[in-house]
Amino acid sequence: MAYSVESKKSGKTYYLHLREQQRKDGKVTRLYYFGGEIKDGAVDELPDGYTVIENERTGLPFLKKKR
């Protein structure tokens, strides 16, 4: 089951996804994003060292590194 979070502002459920992007220098960058539907790349758990924050104006969730 994909990791999900419910928006406090809209009540809509968002699911965490991961996409790995190949850079020109050959390294791979991991891009995490939330989507309204479960699609390819859905992640089952929150990555280590991150927490979920919600944008107060839009209600959209995003990841933030823990300090």
PyMOL commands that set and color helices and strands:
alter all, ss='L'
color gray80, all
select strands_A, chain A and resi 4-6+13-22+28-35+50-54+61-65
alter strands_A, ss='S'
color yellow, strands_A
deselect
rebuild
show_as cartoon
